[in-house]
């Protein structure tokens, strides 16, 4: 990994260097796990009580029954268990949090997941591992935390079968019933019998966060604990003028609503493309400090590990029934937890907490905890860690030493040239930072574009799901950096010929970002480009049913062409005023920005597999939350359909760059 040091004080600036510094500092201070836990007990008793109240409410709402130890089960969520090549095993991973009033667990407590084919009929029992996640940062006011998670892998399941399950603790605590349906078998060549695989739907979004904050420790001793001020460790700093989440809007809790709306689509899985809960609201992987409310000083990030409790309870109504698969974003770099417990001698790059709280499949590169692949029916899905590739926020850039890119190309080769090419028709990649976007806050990241676009174009990736920019934006199909054709709402796309479609769905609940303003000194067009016509106007929205103020292209630019967008470059990288290495903005003009919506939305993808040689489709519906004036919970604002021939997505001759 390339190290960029801070010339002012020669302090480390990468996530791994901070973790190493923290470990060395704690060792010099002779801080043991036991003394750390005493600090937790002394300083966080009120927090434990408040967090228990939150978990207990979720436990009761889910039909749980308490046992004798005063421990409840909350935040249940499911994950797929793929094999090395991505095909799903006949198994399901179950993770949940164990919470008590004291912040500790009885020494001999044991946990089990009971499984059966009907509520109340649980014929199998799988013992769960209870894992203790603890951490301390060696700075005054730095967070000290102690949390417990149970993890179990349910094996011996049948494909395409409904199962019920519940969690039981040895003290008599029993969770309510939940259920899931296992994936169908991945059949070579799409089923040589007369039946086609069944249609299915999955959902995706990013940049979610929570609409509830954990307890503020400064008020932990009060009889009625007080939450952090709005917008510190929750999403509740919406602009009063926001037409959806503002003071006169139809939805004041978009993050909660999005999760609930996705359940209406009956998805077989959900993808979350990074920036999961915002326990770190500053998002640059710097040392953690939870004593500062309004803003973090240079070189530090605010961090509160108990935001995870809120988030896992928030998604439990869906995630306990549907597998959720996560990618990591910049707000998911959490340099609080040690290294060796998670990946031996390898650094965890700020993902140590994720390995306890979530169930990341382990079939990617060993040093990349959030990089993995899985195949559901005829769709192959790849989680990419954008933090390793970003030119914008470089605290984790290059940590894999290109191991991720080598693994990614091998995966795409296997799915487009190997035996699985007869089963995998559509390939979806999901990650955080945008390779293609025109927003004002982050726009496009040249690191993602430079490294991924050639691979995705060469191996005919169908859809790329991105986050980072807090809005919805879809591109036209792109091959090797160029738009191949316009694809307006209702289009049918042939990815083998047309190229890759990039969709930013960072509209999962976090307060929204604006698109680009009118061309100016602060939003310049590239040298030699003179804006004319609509391009003189600020970038406007562009989606089904939208009518801009004053009419088409009179007060805002509603075309695909944006002259004053930008892309992050690694040239000129330097440590910025916040204390992390950052690239520079390079102006660019684009012609690929097809759909733009700047409030809250998610996508639902309807897949219709087919027998070999027949037409198979993959339809992406964009569903906007509480669209103003619609009078409905959500409105469809865009739809495109990808079309392929089932079982014939093998690329016989790898395509190269057209100029090679």
N, C-alpha and C positions, 0 to 999 in steps of 0.2 A: 504493500500500500504506500502511496506517495504521502509523505508527511509534510504538512504546511504548518510551520511554527509561528507563534505570535512574536513578532520582532520586539514588541514593547517589553515583554517580561520573560520571553522564552518558555512560556507555559505551554503544555500540550493543548491541541485543539481538536483532536479526533476523539470519537467515542471510546475507542479501545485504549487510547492513551489516558483518558480521564479515568477509566475503570482501573487501569494499572496504578495510576497515581492514588486513587482512593484506597486501593488495597494496601499499598505501601504505607500510606499515612495512618490507616487504622492499625497496621502492624506495629508501627512505631509508638502508637498510643496505647498499645497492649489492650485493645478493645476485644473482648471475647464475645462469643455468641451469647453466653450466659449473662454477661453484664449488659449486652445490648438489649436482651429480652427484659431485663430488669428496668431498663430505661423505657421500654415500651409500656410495661405495666405501670410505671410511675407517672408517665406523661400522657398516656392515651386511654386511661380508664373511661373517661367520658365519651371518647370516640368509640370505644368498644361497645358501650351501652347503646349509643346512637346507631351505630352500624348494625347491631343486633336487632334493634327495632325495625330497621329497614328490611333486613333479611327475614325477620319473623313475619312481617306483613306479607311478603312474597310467598313465604312457606305456607302460611295459612290460606292465602288466595289460591294456591295450587293444590289445596286439599291435604296438606301435611298434618301429621299427628306427632306431638312432641313426646319425647321419652324422658328419662330421669336425669340426664346429664345437663340439660339446659342448652343443647346444641340444636341448631336448625340447618336444613339443607336449602340452599338458594342458588340462583344463577345457573341452573342446569343447561347444558348445551351439548349438541352432538357434532361429531365430525366423521368423515369417511376415513377408511383405513385402506389406502391403496398399496399395492405391491410395488416392487422396484420399477416395473415398466409402466405403472400408472393404473393398470387394471385393478378394479376394486375387489378387495377380499370380502369373503362372506362374514363380515364383522362390522361393528359400529363402536366408535369411541364415545364414552360418556364422561363429561367433566362437570363438577359442581363445586360450590364453595361451602365450607363448614364454618359456621359463625356461632360464637357464644357471647354471653354477656361479659365474661371476664377477659376475652381475647386469648384464651388458652383452651386446650382440649384435654379431657381425661387421658391419662397415660396409656391405658390399655384399650382405648376406644377402637373399634373395628368397623369397617363400612363394606356394604355389599350392594350390588345391583341385581335385582331380581327381574327375570324376563319370562314372558309367556305370550300366548297368542290371543288372550282376552283379558279384560280388566279383572283383577282378583284371582286370576289363574296363572301363577308364575311358577313354571315348572323347572326353571334353571336359576342358579345363583352364582354370580361371579364376584369374587372378592376384589375390592378396590384398594388401590394404594393411596394412603393419606400422605400428602406432601406439604411440607412447611416452607412457605416462601417468606424469607426474612431479609431485611436489608437495612443498612445504615450508611449515611454519607458523612464524611469526615470534615464537615464545615459547620460552623455555628448556625443553628436553625435548620440544618439539613434534615430530611425526613428519616424517621426510624419507623419501620413497619413490620408487622407480623400477621400473616394471613395463611389460611389452610385450604387446600383443595384436594378433593378426591378424584382419582382417575381410574377408569376401568375400561377394558376392551372386551366387548361382548363378541364371542366367537361362535362358530358352529351354526350360523344362520343360513337360511335359504334365500335365494335370489327372489326379488319381487314379492316379498312377503311382509304383511303387517305384523308388527310386534308391539306389545305393551311392556312397560318397565316401570320400576320404582326403585328408590334408594332406601335401604334399611341400615340403621346403625345398631351396634350391639347393645345400646342402652334402651332399645325399643322405639327410637325415633323412626318414623316412616314418612317418606315424601308422598305426595299425591301421584296418581297414575299419569303417565305420559305415553306416547306411542310414536313409532316411526315405521316407514316402509323401506326395506332394503332395495338397492339398485337392481335392475334387471341384469342378466348375464350379458357380458360383452361377447357377441357371437361373431366369429371370423366370417367375413363376407356377408354380414347382415342376415344371418338366418337362412340356412339352406332348406328349412322346412317351408311350408306355404304361408306362414304367418309373418307379417312385418312386426318389428319391435313397436311397442306402444308409444304414442306421443307423450311429451312431458313438457313442463315449464320450469325454468329457473329464474331467479331474480338477482339483481345486483345494484349496489350503490356504494358510496364512499363518504368519508368526512362526516361521521355521524355524531359522536359526542352524546351528551345526556341533557335532559331538561330538568334534572334535579342535581343539587350539589351535595357532597358529603358534609359532615359536621365540621364547623370551624373549631380547631382545637383551642383557640383563645376563649371560647365559650363552653368548653366541654364540661365545666363544673356546674353550669346552670341547670335548673330543673327542666327547662325547655330549651335544649341546645339550639343554637342559631346556625343557619347555613352561611357559607361564604357569600359575600356580595355577588350579585348577578354578574355573570360573565367572567369570573375568575376560573372556577372549575366546573362550569356548565356552559350551555349554549345561549343562555338567556340575556344576551345583549343585542337583541334584534333591533334594527332601526325602527322607530315608531312609524315611519312612512312605508315600511315594507308592506306590500299589498296582501301578503299571506300571513306573516307572523307579527306584523305591526299592531299598534294599539287598536285599530279598527279592522284587523284582518280576521280571517275565518279560522286560523289555526295558530295558537300560541305555543304549541309544543311539537314542532315538525319532526324532531328526531324520534319521539315516541310514535307519532302518527305514521311515519314512514314504515316502521317495523310492523305495525298493525295492518297497514294497507297491503304490504307484501303478502301477508297471510291470506288475503282474499284471492290471491292468484294461485293458491295451492302449489307452491314451488316444491320441487324435489330437492333443491339445495339453494343456498344464498351465497353470493360472493360479496365480500366487503374489501374494497380496493384501498385499504390503508387509511390512517388517521382514525383509529378505532374509537377510543373513548376520551382522548384529550386529558389524560392524567398529567401530561406535560403540555400545557397550553402554549408554550413558546416555540417548541418544535424544531430545535436545532441540536439536540443531544448534548447540551452542556451540563455541568454539574448541577445537581438538584437542590433546590432550596424552597421549602414550603412556608417560610416565615414572612415572605413578601407578597403583598396582595395586589397592589396597583400595577406594578411592572417589575421585571427582573433587571438587575444591574448588568452591565457588560460582563460576559463570562459566566453567567449563571442562567438557569431556567427554573421557573416555578415547577413544582412537582408534588402531586398528592396521590399516593397509591390507592387510597380508598375510593377514588373515582371509579376504579374498576368494579368495586362492589355494586355501585349504582348502575353501571352499564350492564353488567351481567344479569342483574335483576330486570333491567329494562327490556332486554332482548329475550328473556326466558320464555315468554308466551309463544314465541315462534321457534326459538333455537332449541327448546327442549323437545320439539317435534320434527324439526327439519335441520339437517346438517348445515352449519355455517362454516365457510372456508375463508380464511383471512390472509391478506397480504399486508405488508408493513409499510407505513408512511413515515414522514419526517417527525410527526408527533408521537411515533411509536418507538423512537430511540430513547431508551430509559436507562441511563448509566448508573443505576443504583445498586444493582445486584452483582455478586461476585461471578468469577469465571469458571473455576474448576468443577463446581457442582453440576454445571450444565453441559459443558463440552470438553471435559478433560482439561488439557493445557491450552486449548484454543480459546481466544476471546469470544464473548457472546454478542459483541457489537451492539449492546443495549437491548438485547432481546431475551435476556435471562428470565425476566418476569413472564414473558409470553410463553416460554416453555413450560412453566408451571400452570399458568391460568388457562391456556388454550391447548388444543391438540393439533399441532402442526405436523403433517405427515413428514416422515424422515427419509424420503426417497430422492431428495435433491443433493447438492454438494454438501459434504459433511460440515463445512464451515459456514454454511448459509442456512440458518435455522428456518427462515420463512420462505425458502425456495423449494417448490415441490410440484408434482403433477398428478392428475387423476383422470380417468376415463369413465364417463357416465354414458351408457348406451353408445351412440355414435358421435359423441362430443368429447374431445380432449381438452383439458383445462390446465393451464400452467400459471402458477404464482411466481412472479418475478419481484426481486427486491430492488426497487428503484433507488433506494438510498446508496446502493453500491455503484450506481451509474451516474448520479446527478452531478451536473455542473453548477447548479444553483446553490444548494446547501451541501457542503462537502465534508461534513464531520464523519461520514461513513464512506465517502467516495473511494472506490478502489480496494475496499477491504478484502474482497475475495481473490485478488490477484488474477482476475479473469476466469476464475474457476466457474463462476456462474454462467458466463457467456459460453464457455466450452460445453458445459452441461446442457445449456439451452439448445445449442446447435445439435448436439447428439440426440436430444429428445425430439426435435423437429425432424431430424433425419429418420429416426425410428418410426415416427408417425406418418411420414410422407414417402418413405422408401421401403420400410421394413414390413413384417407381417401385419402389424397393426394398421397399416395404411388401408387394408381392406375393411377395417372396422371403424376407423376414425374418419368420418367425413368432414366434420367441422372442428377447427382449432380456435380456442379462445385463450388469449393471454390477459391477465389482469395484474395491474401494478398501480403505484400511486402517482408519481410525478407525470405530467403530460408530455408526450412526445409532440403532440399537436394540439394547440389551443390558442385562443386569441384574447384571453382575459387580461385585465389590467394588473392583477396582483402577481401572477406567476407566469402566465403565457406558456410558451413551449420551452422544454428543457433539452438543450442540444446534446447532452450526454445520453439521454434516452433515445433521442432521434438518431444520433450517429451510430450507436451500438446496436439498436434493435431494428430500425427500419430496414436495413439491408437483409437481415436474417428473416424478418417477417415477410418481406417481399419475395425472397428467394424460395421460402418454403410455404408460401401461400396461406399464411395465417388469415383467418376470416374476420375476426372481431378482436379489438383491443379495448378493454375496459380500464379507464383511468380515473383518478381523483384529483386531489390537491387544489384545484380551482373550484370554489364553492358555487357551482352552477352546472347546467347541462349544456354540452356542446357536442355536435356530431359532425365529422368530416365527410366529404365525398371519398370514394375509394382512392387510395394512394399507392403508388408503386415507386420504390426508389426515390422518395421525396417529391414526387410529382402527382398531381391529380390526374386521373385517367378519364373521368367522365363525371358529369353532374348526376347526383342521386337524390332528388327531392323526395319529400314525403310520399309514400306509396310505391317507391321504386323497388324493382327486383334487381338484385346484384348477383353477378356470377364471379365469385372471388378468384377463381382460377384464371380468369382473363382480366378482371377489373382491378384487382388489388385488395388492399387491407383497409378496413373501415375503423377509425379511431373514435371512441366515444368517451367523453369526460362526463362522469356522473357523480361529481363531488357535491351533489345537491342533496345529501342525506340528512341534513338537519342543522348543520353549522350555519351561522349567519352568512348571508350571500355576499358574493363579490360582484363588482361591476365589470362590464366589458370596457373596451378601450374608449377613452375620450376622443374628442376631435383632434386631428393632427396638430401638433404644437411642438414647442421646443422640448417639452417633457415627454411627449409621445411622438417622436419624429418618424417620418417615413425614411426608407433607405436613401442614401445619397443618389441623386439623379432621378428620383421619383417625385413627380409633381402631382399632388392630389387634385382631382377634378370631379365635378358632379357629386354623386352621393358620397364619394370618398373624402369629401371635405367635412363630412358630418361625423359626430360621435357614433361609435359602433352600437347598433341597436339589436333588438331581439328578432328572432326569425323562426317561427314555428307555426304549425297548423292553427288557423283561426286568429293569429295575432294581427292587429291593426295599429300601427304606430300613431302617435299623436300628430295631427296635421296631415295625415295621408302618407302614402308610400314614398319613402326616401325624401321627405321634405324637412323633417327635423332630426332624423337619425338614419344611419346607413343600414339598410336591410338586405344588402346584397351579400353574395359569397365573398366578395373582394374587400379585403381589409389592407390598407396601405401602411398602417402604422402599428402593426403588431411587432413582437420581438421574440428572440430565442436566446436562451442563456448559453454563453460560451465559456470555456475554461480559460481562454486567453485573459490575462489581467487578473487572475485569481489572487485575492488578498484577504486577510482577516478583517472583517468589517467591524463597525462600531459595536455590534452586539457580541463579538468575540468568537465568531466562527468563520472559516474560510468560505468565500462566496465568489462565484464567477461574475461575468459582466453581461449586460444586455446588448444584443446586436439587433438593430431594427430590421424588419423584414416585411415584405408585402406578400399576401397569401390570396389564393383563389379557392380554397377548399373548405371554408367554414359554412357548412350547409344548414345546420339547425342550431339555434341559440335560445336558451331559456334561463333566466337568472334567479329563479326561486327554487322550490323544493320538488324533487322528482326522483324516481327510480326507474329501472328498466325491467320488463318481464320478457323473457325470451321463450317463444313457443317452438319446440322442435318436433318435426314429424319425420322420424326415421322411415326407411323403406327397404324393401328387398333389393338385393343386388341388381343393378342396372336400371332401377326405377328412380324417379325424381324424389329427392329428399329436400326439405326446406327448414329454414331456421329464421324465424320472424322476430324482430326486435321491436317491441312496443315501448314507447316512452310515456310514462304515466305521471302527470303533474299533480301534486298535492293541493287540493282546495283552490283550484284556479279561480281567480276573482271573477265573480259573476256567473260561474257555472252552476252553482247550487248543488253540486255533487261532491262527494269526498275526494274524487280524483277525476282527471280528464286525460284522455289519450291525445297527445300533441304531435306525435310522429310515429311512423311505422315504415320499416323497410324489411324486405325478405331476401335472404341469401338462398341461392339455389345451387345444388350439386347433383351428380348422379351417384346414387348409393353404391358404396363398395369400390368406387373408381376414382379415389382421390390420390392414389399413388402417383408421384411425379417420377416418370420413368427416366427423364433426363433433367437433372437439377438445372433450374433456370438461373442464368447469371445476369449481371447488370447489362442492360441493353447496349451500353457503350463499351463493354468488355470485348 
